[in-house]
């Protein structure tokens, strides 16, 4: 009789391969996937073939590269669809992209991480892109900080204790004093700032969006090169992001608490 654990292990290995494929825009060879996941080449190929049969992986014979398949996109999109603010947010993201000429994003907190669930890319050649589904440590993220700034200080401290403060760049927040100083600034000016704290050379300006239940359910942001999102532009862009977040709040029937 087949051991049930073998089936569970195969599922786990297949999902690991799928995660590796999702991290690569250019595709990966089976040997690369086997090496990065610690699997035998034959095992990786067998699992990839099964994923391909179900549409979760795609093989290009000309390049011998494997890519994420269409079904993976369909399944992943369901995560965003169950948040009923994704579709209503799109017009506001497009308008924000047009007025700032930078990439506009929508994000939520999920499992102690900030997850980008929708994005409208800048038309600039050099632009900031965070692929939908990508995760960022909360306190390195403008959208993450915009959301948690609405929380009590005790709740913020508890999240930082659980999630940690991973140093993504030399500008990342390293201790709770820095976190609360940043949160206080966010509350005062009405927008949050990722000042090259996640990726060196990139800035992100964000504001929270409120649900009818009076919770900061998601956040909108503009991200771009620090050379373009200069100190002189921050307040103007912050006001534009704040306006878009407020308009989406009204569209969702939400009301920020007094």
Protein Blocks (a to p, Z undefined) as FASTA:
>chain_A
ZZfklmmmmmmmmmmmmmmmmmpmnbpafklmmmmnopafklmmmmmmmmmmnopaccdf
klopacddfklmmmmmmmmmmpmklmmmmmmmmmmmmmnopacdddddeehiacdfbdcd
dfbfbdcdddehiacdfklcfklmmmmmmpcfklmmmmmmmnopadfbfkbcfbfklmmm
mmmmmmmnopacdehklbghiacdddddddfkopafbdcdddddfklmgfklmmmmmmmm
mmmmmmmmmmnopacdZZ
